Amino acid sequence: MQNIAFIGLGNMGAPMAQNLAKAGYALTVFDLVPAAVGDAVKAGASAGKAVADCVKQADAVITMLPATEHSRKAYLAPDGIIASAKKGALLVDCSTINADAAKEIADAAASRGFAMLDAPVSGGTAGAAAATLTFIVGGAENDLERARPLFEKMGKNIFHAGGSGAGQMAKICNNMLLAIQMIGTSEALALGVANGLDPKVLSGIIAKSSGRNWTTEVYNPWPGVMENVPASRGYAGGFGTDLMLKDLGLAAEAAAASGANTQLGAVARDMYRRHAAQGGGNLDFSSILNTIAAIS
């Protein structure tokens, strides 16, 4: 596969597409934001005029879109991907969406003879830029093998979670836990600082103790503890609170549908909902610290 269509050039999609262009693929891109398309063109991509134009010659189509409704429209619209892609193209949705919707889209694709993968990612914008993302894949294993060379140019870890929708479900579980960890880390650091501890020293202790976790070691929420993370640039960029809130909503939907007990997930969703309502929606999700601690 040499001709790749990439639709959705947001904070995650843009660096993912650029890594494919750097790897030598013939890349055609589309996004509703002209500036995002322009940046991709500067990196070596070609600009599609619309979704249908973007995908018509592609061997593989990759989408990275904000929410379930955007994926549904992109794939299922009369002039969408399934209606416009060339025969035999591999379709890959890297968005994080409702697992049932992923199955619905995959069924629609299969009815038209297309192979489809749901392949949401973990690793944040830094991982997207560095091509170190984790791909969590649902769909047929042989279709995953077709997509593997593309994934390897954008990430380092590739997991086959199961059939269609399984990638989405695994990603939702992961992000629910991530939200809980971020809140717990923020509370622990706030408690330590309130009692005279240096947040950098406390973070180092936690990193070598039983409370160690990704949010402390890789994505620390306390300003000044770690370079090159959103907390050290006013919580700009990264993975937005609104997106985390969306994922927590997906987790709540899945829990309600299956009867699963996710009490901490519900608490995390409520805290992020209040944080977003207080103006934190466009900030990185680590800014939840601002609802827990007063930063001097």
TITITI-89840 format. One line per 3 residues: number of its first residue (from 1); their letters; for each residue x, y, z of N, C-alpha, C. Coordinates in nm, 2 decimals, padded with zeros to 4 digits. Each point is the difference from the previous one (the first is absolute). Example, Ala and Ser with C-alpha at 12.3 -4.5 7.8 and 13.67 -1.06 7.14 Angstrom:
BEGIN
1	AS	01.32:-00.57:00.78:-00.09:00.12:00.00:00.09:00.12:00.00 | -00.04:00.11:-00.07:00.09:00.11:00.00:-00.08:00.11:00.08
END
This chain:
BEGIN
1	MQN	00.08:-00.12:00.00:-00.08:00.12:00.00:00.09:00.12:00.00 | -00.02:00.09:-00.10:00.08:00.12:-00.01:-00.08:00.13:00.00 | -00.12:-00.01:-00.05:-00.09:00.12:00.00:-00.09:00.00:00.12
4	IAF	00.02:00.10:00.09:-00.07:00.00:00.13:-00.08:00.13:00.00 | -00.13:-00.02:00.04:-00.08:00.12:00.03:-00.01:00.02:00.15 | 00.02:00.12:00.05:-00.01:00.03:00.14:-00.10:00.11:00.03
7	IGL	-00.10:-00.03:00.08:-00.11:00.10:00.02:00.00:00.03:00.15 | 00.01:00.13:00.03:00.00:00.04:00.14:00.14:00.04:00.05 | 00.03:00.13:-00.01:00.14:00.05:00.03:00.00:00.09:00.12
10	GNM	-00.05:-00.05:00.11:00.00:00.07:00.13:00.13:-00.02:00.07 | 00.00:00.01:00.13:00.12:-00.01:00.08:00.07:-00.13:-00.01 | -00.08:-00.11:-00.02:00.05:-00.13:-00.02:00.02:-00.04:-00.14
13	GAP	-00.10:00.03:-00.08:00.01:-00.04:-00.14:00.11:00.07:-00.08 | 00.02:00.12:00.02:00.10:00.08:-00.07:00.14:-00.07:00.00 | 00.06:-00.02:00.13:00.13:-00.07:00.00:00.00:-00.14:-00.05
16	MAQ	-00.11:-00.07:00.02:-00.01:-00.14:-00.05:00.01:00.00:-00.16 | -00.07:00.10:-00.06:00.00:00.01:-00.15:00.14:00.04:-00.04 | 00.06:00.09:00.07:00.14:00.05:-00.04:00.10:-00.12:00.01
19	NLA	-00.02:-00.09:00.10:00.10:-00.11:00.01:-00.02:-00.10:-00.12 | -00.12:-00.01:-00.05:-00.02:-00.08:-00.12:00.06:00.06:-00.12 | -00.01:00.13:-00.01:00.06:00.07:-00.11:00.15:-00.01:00.00
22	KAG	00.06:00.01:00.12:00.14:-00.01:00.02:00.05:-00.14:-00.04 | -00.09:-00.10:00.02:00.04:-00.14:-00.03:-00.01:-00.03:-00.15 | -00.04:00.10:-00.08:00.00:-00.02:-00.14:-00.13:-00.03:-00.07
25	YAL	-00.11:-00.01:00.08:-00.13:-00.04:-00.06:-00.05:00.12:-00.08 | -00.07:-00.03:-00.10:-00.08:00.11:-00.08:-00.12:00.03:00.08 | -00.01:00.11:00.06:-00.10:00.03:00.10:-00.09:00.12:-00.05
28	TVF	-00.13:-00.03:00.00:-00.10:00.10:-00.03:-00.08:00.03:00.13 | -00.02:00.12:00.04:-00.06:00.03:00.13:-00.12:00.09:-00.02 | -00.09:00.00:00.10:-00.12:00.09:00.00:-00.03:00.03:00.15
31	DLV	-00.03:00.13:00.02:-00.05:00.05:00.13:-00.08:00.12:-00.03 | -00.09:00.03:00.09:-00.09:00.12:-00.01:00.08:00.13:00.03 | 00.11:-00.01:00.06:00.09:00.12:00.03:00.10:00.01:-00.11
34	PAA	-00.01:00.10:-00.08:00.10:00.02:-00.11:00.14:00.01:00.04 | 00.03:00.06:00.12:00.14:00.02:00.05:00.06:-00.14:00.03 | -00.08:-00.09:00.05:00.05:-00.14:00.03:00.04:-00.07:-00.13
37	VGD	-00.09:00.02:-00.10:00.04:-00.06:-00.13:00.12:00.06:-00.06 | 00.02:00.13:00.01:00.11:00.07:-00.05:00.13:-00.05:00.07 | 00.00:-00.02:00.13:00.11:-00.05:00.07:00.04:-00.14:-00.05
40	AVK	-00.10:-00.09:-00.03:00.03:-00.13:-00.05:00.06:00.00:-00.14 | -00.05:00.10:-00.08:00.05:00.01:-00.13:00.15:00.04:00.00 | 00.03:00.09:00.10:00.14:00.04:00.02:00.09:-00.12:00.03
43	AGA	-00.06:-00.10:00.07:00.07:-00.12:00.04:00.01:-00.10:-00.11 | -00.06:00.03:-00.12:00.01:-00.09:-00.11:-00.13:-00.07:-00.04 | -00.11:00.03:00.06:-00.13:-00.06:-00.04:-00.07:00.08:-00.11
46	SAG	-00.10:-00.06:-00.06:-00.08:00.07:-00.10:-00.13:00.03:00.07 | -00.07:00.10:-00.04:-00.13:00.04:00.06:-00.12:-00.05:-00.08 | -00.09:-00.07:00.07:-00.12:-00.04:-00.06:-00.11:00.11:00.02
49	KAV	-00.08:00.01:-00.10:-00.10:00.11:00.00:-00.12:-00.04:00.09 | -00.02:-00.12:00.02:-00.11:-00.05:00.08:00.03:-00.15:00.04 | -00.08:-00.06:00.09:00.02:-00.13:00.04:00.01:-00.10:-00.12
52	ADC	-00.10:00.02:-00.09:-00.01:-00.09:-00.11:00.12:00.01:-00.09 | 00.05:00.12:-00.02:00.12:00.03:-00.09:00.12:-00.06:00.07 | 00.01:00.01:00.13:00.12:-00.04:00.08:00.02:-00.15:-00.01
55	VKQ	-00.11:-00.08:00.00:00.01:-00.14:00.01:-00.01:-00.08:-00.13 | -00.03:00.06:-00.11:-00.04:-00.07:-00.12:00.11:-00.09:-00.06 | 00.13:00.04:00.02:00.11:-00.08:-00.05:00.08:-00.06:00.11
58	ADA	-00.04:00.00:00.12:00.08:-00.05:00.12:-00.01:-00.15:00.01 | 00.12:-00.06:00.03:00.01:-00.14:00.04:-00.05:-00.02:00.14 | 00.02:00.10:00.08:-00.05:00.00:00.14:-00.05:00.13:00.04
61	VIT	-00.10:00.01:00.08:-00.06:00.12:00.05:00.01:00.00:00.15 | 00.06:00.10:00.06:00.01:00.02:00.14:-00.07:00.12:00.05 | -00.09:-00.01:00.10:-00.07:00.11:00.06:00.04:00.02:00.14
64	MLP	00.01:00.13:00.04:00.03:00.04:00.14:-00.09:00.11:00.03 | -00.12:-00.03:00.05:-00.11:00.10:00.02:-00.04:00.02:00.14 | -00.07:00.11:00.04:-00.02:00.03:00.14:-00.10:-00.09:00.07
67	ATE	-00.10:-00.05:-00.06:-00.11:-00.07:00.07:-00.08:-00.09:-00.09 | -00.09:-00.08:00.07:-00.07:-00.10:-00.07:-00.08:00.05:-00.12 | -00.07:00.12:00.01:-00.08:00.05:-00.10:00.09:00.04:-00.13
70	HSR	00.12:00.04:00.03:00.09:00.04:-00.11:00.04:-00.13:-00.08 | 00.03:-00.10:00.07:00.04:-00.13:-00.07:-00.12:-00.05:-00.08 | -00.12:00.00:00.06:-00.12:-00.05:-00.07:-00.02:00.08:-00.13
73	KAY	00.01:00.13:00.01:-00.02:00.08:-00.12:00.11:-00.02:-00.10 | 00.12:-00.01:00.04:00.11:-00.02:-00.10:-00.01:-00.13:-00.07 | -00.04:-00.10:00.07:-00.01:-00.14:-00.07:-00.13:-00.02:-00.06
76	LAP	-00.11:00.04:00.06:-00.14:-00.04:-00.05:-00.07:00.10:-00.08 | 00.04:00.12:-00.01:-00.07:00.10:-00.09:00.00:-00.05:-00.14 | -00.10:00.05:-00.08:-00.01:-00.04:-00.14:00.12:00.03:-00.08
79	DGI	00.08:00.10:00.04:00.12:00.04:-00.07:00.12:-00.03:00.09 | -00.02:-00.09:00.09:00.11:-00.03:00.10:00.10:-00.11:-00.05 | 00.07:-00.05:00.10:00.11:-00.09:-00.03:-00.04:-00.13:-00.07
82	IAS	-00.10:-00.06:00.06:-00.05:-00.13:-00.04:-00.05:00.01:-00.15 | -00.07:00.11:-00.02:-00.06:00.02:-00.13:00.10:00.04:-00.11 | 00.12:00.05:00.05:00.09:00.06:-00.10:00.14:-00.07:-00.01
85	AKK	00.03:-00.08:00.09:00.14:-00.06:00.00:00.00:-00.10:-00.12 | 00.12:-00.02:-00.04:00.02:-00.10:-00.11:-00.01:-00.14:00.05 | -00.03:-00.09:-00.09:-00.02:-00.14:00.04:00.13:-00.06:00.06
88	GAL	-00.01:-00.07:00.11:00.11:-00.06:00.06:00.07:00.08:00.10 | -00.04:00.13:00.02:00.07:00.09:00.09:-00.02:-00.05:00.15 | 00.10:00.01:00.08:-00.01:-00.03:00.14:-00.04:00.13:00.08
91	LVD	-00.10:-00.01:00.08:-00.05:00.11:00.07:00.04:-00.01:00.15 | 00.05:00.10:00.06:00.06:00.00:00.13:-00.05:00.13:00.08 | -00.08:-00.02:00.10:-00.05:00.11:00.08:00.08:00.01:00.13
94	CST	00.09:00.10:00.01:00.08:00.02:00.12:-00.07:00.09:00.11 | -00.12:00.05:-00.03:-00.07:00.08:00.09:-00.04:-00.09:00.12 | -00.03:00.06:00.11:-00.06:-00.07:00.12:-00.15:00.03:00.00
97	INA	-00.08:-00.11:-00.03:-00.14:00.02:-00.01:-00.07:-00.12:00.07 | -00.13:00.01:00.00:-00.09:-00.10:00.06:00.03:-00.14:-00.07 | 00.02:-00.10:00.08:00.03:-00.13:-00.05:-00.11:-00.06:-00.09
100	DAA	-00.12:00.03:00.04:-00.11:-00.05:-00.09:-00.01:00.07:-00.13 | 00.04:00.13:00.00:00.01:00.08:-00.13:00.11:-00.06:-00.08 | 00.11:-00.04:00.06:00.11:-00.05:-00.08:-00.04:-00.13:-00.07
103	KEI	-00.08:-00.08:00.07:-00.05:-00.13:-00.06:-00.10:00.04:-00.11 | -00.08:00.10:00.02:-00.10:00.04:-00.11:00.08:00.04:-00.12 | 00.10:00.08:00.02:00.08:00.05:-00.12:00.07:-00.12:-00.07
106	ADA	00.05:-00.09:00.08:00.07:-00.11:-00.05:-00.09:-00.09:-00.08 | -00.12:-00.02:00.05:-00.10:-00.08:-00.07:-00.04:00.07:-00.14 | -00.02:00.13:00.01:-00.03:00.07:-00.13:00.12:-00.01:-00.10
109	AAS	00.12:00.01:00.05:00.11:-00.02:-00.09:00.01:-00.14:-00.06 | -00.02:-00.10:00.09:00.00:-00.14:-00.05:-00.11:-00.03:-00.10 | -00.11:00.07:00.01:-00.11:-00.02:-00.10:00.03:00.05:-00.13
112	RGF	00.10:00.09:-00.01:00.05:00.06:-00.13:00.14:-00.06:-00.04 | 00.04:-00.11:00.08:00.12:-00.07:-00.04:00.13:00.06:00.06 | -00.01:00.09:00.09:00.12:00.06:00.06:00.04:-00.07:00.13
115	AML	00.13:-00.01:00.02:00.05:-00.04:00.13:00.01:00.12:00.09 | -00.03:-00.01:00.13:-00.01:00.12:00.09:00.07:-00.04:00.13 | 00.08:00.09:00.05:00.05:-00.01:00.14:-00.04:00.12:00.08
118	DAP	-00.03:-00.02:00.13:00.00:00.11:00.09:00.13:-00.01:00.08 | 00.07:00.11:00.00:00.14:00.00:00.05:00.03:00.13:00.08 | -00.07:00.03:00.11:00.03:00.12:00.08:00.14:-00.01:00.05
121	VSG	00.05:00.11:00.04:00.14:00.01:00.04:00.02:00.05:00.15 | 00.11:-00.03:00.06:00.04:00.05:00.13:00.14:00.05:-00.01 | 00.03:00.11:00.07:00.13:00.05:00.00:00.01:00.16:-00.01
124	GTA	-00.12:00.06:-00.03:-00.01:00.14:00.00:00.07:00.07:-00.12 | 00.00:00.13:00.00:00.06:00.07:-00.11:00.15:-00.01:-00.01 | 00.07:-00.02:00.12:00.14:-00.03:-00.01:00.03:-00.13:-00.07
127	GAA	-00.08:-00.10:00.03:00.02:-00.13:-00.06:-00.03:00.01:-00.15 | -00.10:00.08:-00.04:-00.04:00.01:-00.14:00.12:00.07:-00.07 | 00.06:00.10:00.06:00.11:00.07:-00.07:00.12:-00.09:-00.01
130	AAT	00.03:-00.08:00.11:00.12:-00.08:00.00:-00.02:-00.14:-00.06 | -00.12:-00.02:-00.06:-00.03:-00.13:-00.06:00.02:-00.12:00.10 | -00.05:00.02:00.13:00.01:-00.10:00.10:-00.14:-00.04:00.05
133	LTF	-00.10:00.02:-00.07:-00.14:-00.03:00.04:-00.02:-00.14:00.02 | -00.10:-00.04:00.08:-00.05:-00.13:00.02:-00.13:-00.01:-00.08 | -00.01:-00.10:-00.09:-00.12:-00.02:-00.08:-00.08:-00.12:00.07
136	IVG	-00.13:00.02:00.02:-00.08:-00.10:00.07:-00.11:-00.04:-00.10 | 00.02:-00.12:-00.06:-00.07:-00.03:-00.13:-00.11:-00.10:00.02 | -00.12:00.04:-00.06:-00.11:-00.10:-00.01:-00.02:-00.03:-00.15
139	GAE	-00.03:-00.13:-00.03:-00.02:-00.04:-00.14:00.07:-00.13:-00.02 | 00.00:-00.04:-00.13:00.06:-00.13:-00.03:00.15:00.01:00.00 | 00.06:-00.11:00.05:00.15:00.00:00.02:00.07:00.02:-00.13
142	NDL	-00.05:-00.06:-00.11:00.07:00.01:-00.13:-00.01:00.15:-00.05 | -00.10:00.07:00.03:-00.01:00.14:-00.03:00.09:00.08:00.08 | 00.02:-00.03:00.12:00.10:00.06:00.09:00.14:-00.01:-00.06
145	ERA	00.03:-00.12:-00.06:00.13:-00.02:-00.06:00.02:00.09:-00.12 | -00.11:00.02:-00.08:00.01:00.09:-00.11:00.03:00.14:00.05 | -00.05:00.04:00.11:00.02:00.14:00.05:00.13:00.01:00.08
148	RPL	00.06:-00.11:00.04:00.11:00.01:00.09:00.11:00.09:-00.05 | 00.04:00.00:-00.13:00.11:00.09:-00.04:-00.03:00.15:00.02 | -00.13:00.03:-00.02:-00.04:00.14:00.03:00.00:00.03:00.15
151	FEK	-00.05:-00.09:00.08:00.01:00.02:00.14:00.14:00.02:00.05 | 00.09:-00.08:-00.05:00.14:00.01:00.04:00.07:00.13:-00.03 | -00.05:00.07:-00.10:00.05:00.13:-00.03:-00.05:00.11:00.09
154	MGK	-00.11:-00.03:00.08:-00.06:00.09:00.09:00.01:-00.03:00.14 | 00.04:-00.13:00.03:00.00:-00.04:00.14:00.10:-00.11:00.03 | 00.01:-00.04:00.12:00.09:-00.11:00.04:-00.07:-00.12:00.05
157	NIF	-00.12:00.01:00.05:-00.07:-00.11:00.06:-00.13:-00.02:-00.08 | -00.03:-00.13:-00.03:-00.12:-00.03:-00.08:-00.06:-00.13:00.07 | -00.13:00.02:00.05:-00.07:-00.11:00.06:-00.13:-00.03:-00.07
160	HAG	-00.02:-00.13:-00.02:-00.12:-00.05:-00.06:-00.10:-00.03:00.12 | -00.10:00.09:00.02:-00.09:-00.02:00.11:-00.11:-00.10:-00.02 | -00.03:-00.03:-00.13:-00.11:-00.09:-00.03:-00.07:00.04:-00.13
163	GSG	-00.13:-00.03:-00.01:-00.08:00.03:-00.12:-00.04:00.14:-00.01 | -00.08:00.04:-00.10:-00.04:00.14:-00.01:-00.06:00.05:00.12 | 00.04:00.12:00.04:-00.04:00.07:00.12:00.09:-00.03:00.12
166	AGQ	00.08:-00.10:00.00:00.08:-00.04:00.11:00.11:00.10:00.03 | 00.05:00.06:-00.11:00.10:00.10:00.02:-00.05:00.12:00.08 | -00.13:00.04:-00.04:-00.06:00.12:00.06:-00.03:-00.04:00.15
169	MAK	-00.05:-00.12:00.03:-00.03:-00.03:00.14:00.13:00.00:00.08 | 00.11:-00.06:-00.05:00.12:00.00:00.08:00.05:00.14:00.02 | -00.01:00.09:-00.10:00.05:00.14:00.02:-00.09:00.07:00.10
172	ICN	-00.13:-00.02:00.00:-00.09:00.06:00.10:00.04:-00.04:00.14 | 00.03:-00.13:00.02:00.04:-00.05:00.13:00.13:00.07:00.04 | 00.09:00.01:-00.09:00.13:00.06:00.03:-00.01:00.15:00.04
175	NML	-00.09:00.07:-00.07:-00.01:00.15:00.02:-00.08:00.02:00.13 | -00.09:-00.08:00.03:-00.07:00.01:00.13:00.10:-00.01:00.12 | 00.09:-00.10:-00.01:00.10:-00.02:00.10:00.10:00.12:00.00
178	LAI	00.04:00.05:-00.12:00.08:00.11:-00.01:-00.05:00.13:00.08 | -00.13:00.02:-00.02:-00.07:00.11:00.07:00.01:-00.02:00.15 | -00.03:-00.12:00.04:00.01:-00.03:00.14:00.14:00.02:00.06
181	QMI	00.10:-00.04:-00.08:00.14:00.01:00.05:00.04:00.15:00.00 | -00.05:00.08:-00.10:00.04:00.14:00.00:-00.06:00.07:00.13 | -00.13:-00.03:00.03:-00.06:00.06:00.12:00.08:-00.04:00.12
184	GTS	00.03:-00.13:00.01:00.07:-00.05:00.12:00.13:00.06:00.02 | 00.08:00.01:-00.11:00.13:00.06:00.00:-00.01:00.14:00.04 | -00.10:00.08:-00.05:-00.01:00.14:00.03:-00.04:00.01:00.15
187	EAL	-00.08:-00.08:00.05:-00.03:00.00:00.15:00.12:-00.03:00.08 | 00.07:-00.10:-00.04:00.12:-00.04:00.08:00.10:00.12:00.00 | 00.03:00.06:-00.11:00.10:00.11:-00.01:-00.05:00.12:00.08
190	ALG	-00.13:00.03:-00.01:-00.06:00.11:00.07:00.01:-00.02:00.15 | -00.02:-00.12:00.05:00.01:-00.04:00.14:00.14:00.02:00.05 | 00.10:-00.05:-00.08:00.14:00.02:00.04:00.04:00.14:00.01
193	VAN	-00.04:00.08:-00.11:00.04:00.14:00.00:-00.06:00.08:00.11 | -00.13:-00.03:00.03:-00.06:00.07:00.11:00.06:-00.03:00.14 | 00.08:-00.11:00.00:00.07:-00.03:00.13:00.15:00.01:-00.01
196	GLD	00.04:00.09:-00.09:00.14:00.04:-00.01:00.09:-00.07:-00.09 | -00.05:-00.10:-00.08:00.09:-00.08:-00.08:00.02:00.07:-00.14 | 00.12:-00.02:-00.06:00.03:00.05:-00.13:-00.07:-00.09:-00.10
199	PKV	-00.08:00.05:-00.09:-00.07:-00.09:-00.10:00.09:-00.08:-00.08 | 00.12:00.05:-00.04:00.10:-00.07:-00.08:00.06:-00.12:00.08 | 00.03:00.03:00.13:00.05:-00.11:00.08:-00.10:-00.10:00.03
202	LSG	-00.13:00.04:00.03:-00.10:-00.10:00.02:-00.03:-00.08:-00.12 | 00.00:00.06:-00.12:-00.02:-00.08:-00.13:00.11:-00.10:-00.01 | 00.13:00.04:00.03:00.11:-00.10:-00.01:-00.02:-00.12:00.09
205	IIA	-00.05:00.03:00.12:-00.02:-00.11:00.10:-00.11:-00.09:-00.05 | -00.11:00.06:-00.05:-00.11:-00.08:-00.05:00.04:-00.09:-00.12 | 00.09:00.06:-00.08:00.04:-00.08:-00.12:00.08:-00.12:00.03
208	KSS	00.06:-00.01:00.13:00.07:-00.11:00.04:-00.07:-00.08:00.11 | -00.13:00.03:00.02:-00.07:-00.07:00.11:-00.13:-00.06:-00.06 | -00.08:-00.05:00.09:-00.12:-00.08:-00.04:-00.11:00.09:-00.07
211	GRN	00.01:00.13:00.01:-00.10:00.09:-00.06:00.04:00.04:-00.14 | 00.11:-00.06:-00.06:00.05:00.05:-00.13:-00.11:-00.02:-00.10 | 00.00:00.09:-00.10:-00.10:-00.01:-00.11:00.04:00.10:-00.11
214	WTT	-00.06:-00.02:-00.12:00.04:00.07:-00.11:-00.02:00.15:00.02 | -00.10:00.05:00.06:-00.03:00.14:00.02:00.11:00.07:00.08 | 00.06:-00.07:00.10:00.11:00.05:00.08:00.13:00.01:-00.08
217	EVY	00.03:-00.11:-00.07:00.13:-00.02:-00.06:00.01:00.06:-00.14 | -00.11:00.01:-00.08:00.01:00.04:-00.14:-00.08:00.13:-00.02 | -00.10:00.03:00.08:-00.09:00.11:-00.04:-00.04:00.07:00.13
220	NPW	00.10:00.04:00.08:-00.03:00.05:00.13:-00.08:00.13:00.00 | -00.11:00.01:00.08:-00.09:00.11:-00.01:00.04:00.12:00.08 | 00.11:-00.01:00.08:00.04:00.12:00.08:00.10:00.09:-00.08
223	PGV	-00.03:00.13:-00.02:00.08:00.09:-00.08:00.15:00.00:00.05 | 00.09:-00.01:-00.09:00.14:00.01:00.03:00.07:-00.13:00.04 | -00.08:-00.11:00.03:00.07:-00.12:00.03:00.06:-00.07:-00.12
226	MEN	-00.06:00.01:-00.11:00.05:-00.07:-00.12:00.00:00.09:-00.12 | 00.10:00.00:-00.08:00.00:00.08:-00.12:-00.08:-00.07:-00.11 | -00.04:00.08:-00.10:-00.07:-00.05:-00.12:-00.12:-00.08:00.02
229	VPA	-00.08:00.04:00.11:-00.13:-00.05:00.02:-00.10:00.12:00.01 | -00.12:-00.02:-00.02:-00.10:00.11:00.01:00.01:00.08:00.12 | 00.02:-00.06:00.12:00.00:00.07:00.13:00.11:00.11:00.00
232	SRG	00.10:-00.02:-00.08:00.11:00.10:00.00:-00.01:00.11:-00.11 | -00.12:-00.01:-00.07:-00.03:00.11:-00.10:-00.14:00.05:00.02 | -00.04:00.01:00.12:-00.14:00.05:00.03:-00.11:-00.10:-00.04
235	YAG	00.03:-00.12:-00.01:-00.09:-00.11:-00.04:-00.05:00.02:-00.14 | 00.08:00.06:-00.08:-00.04:00.01:-00.15:00.04:-00.12:-00.07 | -00.08:-00.03:-00.11:00.03:-00.12:-00.08:-00.04:-00.13:00.07
238	GFG	00.06:-00.11:-00.04:-00.02:-00.13:00.06:-00.14:-00.05:-00.03 | -00.05:-00.07:00.10:-00.13:-00.07:-00.01:-00.10:00.08:00.08 | -00.10:00.06:-00.07:-00.09:00.10:00.06:-00.09:-00.06:00.10
241	TDL	-00.04:00.08:00.10:-00.10:-00.04:00.10:-00.13:-00.04:-00.07 | -00.04:00.07:-00.10:-00.13:-00.04:-00.07:00.01:-00.13:-00.06 | 00.12:-00.04:-00.06:00.02:-00.13:-00.06:00.00:-00.11:00.11
244	MLK	00.06:00.03:00.11:00.00:-00.10:00.11:-00.14:-00.02:00.05 | -00.08:00.11:00.01:-00.14:-00.01:00.05:-00.08:-00.08:-00.10 | 00.03:00.02:-00.13:-00.07:-00.08:-00.10:00.03:-00.15:00.02
247	DLG	00.12:-00.04:00.03:00.04:-00.14:00.02:-00.06:-00.05:00.13 | -00.01:00.08:00.10:-00.06:-00.05:00.12:-00.15:-00.02:-00.02 | -00.06:00.08:-00.09:-00.14:-00.02:-00.03:-00.02:-00.13:-00.08
250	LAA	00.09:-00.03:-00.09:00.00:-00.13:-00.07:00.01:-00.12:00.10 | 00.09:00.02:00.10:00.02:-00.11:00.10:-00.13:-00.01:00.08 | -00.07:00.11:00.04:-00.12:-00.01:00.07:-00.11:-00.07:-00.08
253	EAA	-00.01:00.03:-00.13:-00.09:-00.06:-00.09:00.02:-00.16:00.00 | 00.13:-00.03:-00.02:00.03:-00.15:00.00:-00.03:-00.06:00.13 | 00.02:00.06:00.11:-00.03:-00.05:00.13:-00.15:-00.02:00.02
256	AAS	-00.07:00.10:-00.04:-00.15:-00.01:00.01:-00.05:-00.12:-00.08 | 00.05:-00.01:-00.12:-00.05:-00.10:-00.09:00.03:-00.15:00.04 | 00.12:-00.01:00.07:00.05:-00.13:00.04:-00.03:-00.03:00.15
259	GAN	-00.04:00.10:00.08:-00.02:-00.02:00.14:00.13:-00.01:00.08 | 00.10:00.06:-00.06:00.13:00.00:00.07:00.00:00.10:00.11 | 00.08:-00.02:00.11:00.01:00.09:00.11:00.12:00.09:-00.02
262	TQL	-00.02:00.13:-00.03:00.11:00.09:-00.02:-00.02:00.12:00.09 | 00.00:-00.02:00.13:-00.02:00.11:00.09:00.10:00.11:-00.01 | 00.13:-00.03:-00.01:00.10:00.10:-00.01:00.00:00.07:-00.13
265	GAV	-00.04:-00.08:-00.10:-00.02:00.07:-00.14:-00.10:00.10:00.01 | -00.11:-00.03:00.07:-00.11:00.10:00.01:00.05:00.13:00.08 | 00.07:-00.02:00.11:00.06:00.11:00.07:00.09:00.08:-00.09
268	ARD	00.09:-00.06:-00.07:00.09:00.07:-00.09:-00.08:00.08:-00.11 | -00.10:-00.06:-00.05:-00.08:00.07:-00.10:-00.07:00.12:00.06 | -00.05:-00.01:00.12:-00.06:00.12:00.06:00.10:00.11:00.03
271	MYR	00.12:-00.04:00.04:00.10:00.10:00.03:00.05:00.07:-00.13 | 00.01:-00.08:-00.11:00.04:00.06:-00.13:-00.11:00.09:-00.05 | -00.12:-00.04:00.02:-00.12:00.08:-00.05:00.00:00.13:00.07
274	RHA	00.02:00.00:00.13:00.01:00.13:00.07:00.12:00.09:-00.04 | 00.11:-00.07:-00.02:00.12:00.07:-00.04:-00.03:00.07:-00.14 | -00.06:-00.07:-00.09:-00.03:00.05:-00.13:-00.10:00.12:00.01
277	AQG	-00.10:-00.01:00.09:-00.09:00.10:00.01:00.06:00.13:00.06 | 00.11:-00.02:00.07:00.07:00.12:00.07:00.10:00.06:-00.10 | 00.00:-00.04:-00.12:00.09:00.06:-00.10:00.12:-00.09:-00.04
280	GGN	00.01:-00.12:00.05:00.12:-00.08:-00.03:-00.02:-00.09:-00.12 | -00.10:00.01:-00.07:-00.03:-00.09:-00.11:00.11:-00.01:-00.11 | 00.05:00.12:-00.03:00.10:00.01:-00.11:00.15:-00.02:00.05
283	LDF	00.01:-00.02:00.13:00.13:-00.03:00.06:00.03:-00.15:00.00 | 00.13:-00.03:00.01:00.04:-00.14:00.01:-00.07:-00.07:00.12 | -00.03:-00.12:00.00:-00.07:-00.07:00.10:00.08:00.00:00.14
286	SSI	00.13:00.02:-00.01:00.07:00.00:00.12:-00.03:00.13:00.08 | -00.06:00.10:-00.06:-00.04:00.12:00.07:-00.11:-00.03:00.11 | -00.05:-00.12:00.01:-00.09:-00.03:00.11:00.07:00.03:00.13
289	LNT	00.13:00.01:00.00:00.07:00.04:00.13:-00.05:00.13:00.05 | -00.04:00.09:-00.10:-00.04:00.13:00.04:-00.13:00.00:00.09 | -00.08:-00.10:-00.01:-00.12:-00.02:00.08:00.03:-00.06:00.14
292	IAA	00.12:-00.05:00.01:00.04:-00.07:00.13:00.10:00.08:00.08 | 00.09:00.08:-00.06:00.10:00.07:00.07:00.01:00.15:-00.04 | 00.04:00.08:00.09:00.02:00.14:-00.03:00.15:00.01:-00.03
295	IS	00.04:00.03:-00.13:00.14:00.01:-00.04:00.04:00.14:00.02 | 00.11:00.02:00.08:00.06:00.13:00.02:00.09:00.04:-00.11
END
